[in-house]
Amino acid sequence: MEARVNPSLARELADILSGSGADQELACEGPLLVAARMLSHAADYEMTATTVVGVLGRDDVDAFRSLVHDIVQEFGLEATVKLNVGSYSVRLYRPETDGVEASK
């Protein structure tokens, strides 16, 4: 007897097993990008820093650190990252200007 499998499910399973799935982004990518965009587009007097807090799986730590690094580089910001068991917080802030440090 041959088992019938939904073709869509079969493709998803094949993508997962091959590691080539199109949806490889971390769930925290969206909130981090929104926060970085808001901060980088706001005037200095409107917003000096912002913090994003969320849940993170233990197996995602390297990808998470890489993502934060990429976002900081892309938007010209600095970040302080705190990791706890199963969670993270990322404080994004503007880099120092003229020797005066931005509010952390």
Residue pairs with C-beta under 8 A, 6 or more apart in sequence:
12 21
15 21
15 22
26 56
26 60
26 63
26 64
26 67
27 54
27 55
28 52
28 54
28 56
28 64
28 67
28 88
29 67
31 52
31 54
32 52
32 67
32 68
32 71
32 90
32 92
33 71
35 50
35 51
35 52
35 90
35 92
36 71
36 72
36 74
36 75
36 77
36 92
37 75
38 47
38 50
39 47
39 49
39 50
39 75
39 77
39 92
39 93
39 94
40 75
40 76
40 77
44 94
48 93
48 94
48 102
48 103
49 91
49 92
49 93
49 94
49 102
49 103
49 104
50 91
50 92
50 93
51 89
51 90
51 91
51 92
52 89
52 90
52 92
53 87
53 88
53 89
53 90
54 87
54 88
55 86
55 87
55 88
56 64
56 83
56 86
56 87
56 88
57 86
58 86
61 83
64 88
65 81
68 79
68 81
68 90
71 77
71 79
71 92
72 78
72 79
72 92
75 92
76 95
77 92
77 93
77 94
77 95
78 92
78 93
78 94
78 95
78 102
79 90
79 91
79 92
79 93
80 90
80 91
80 93
80 104
81 88
81 89
81 90
82 88
82 89
82 90
91 104
93 102
93 103
93 104
94 102
95 102
96 102
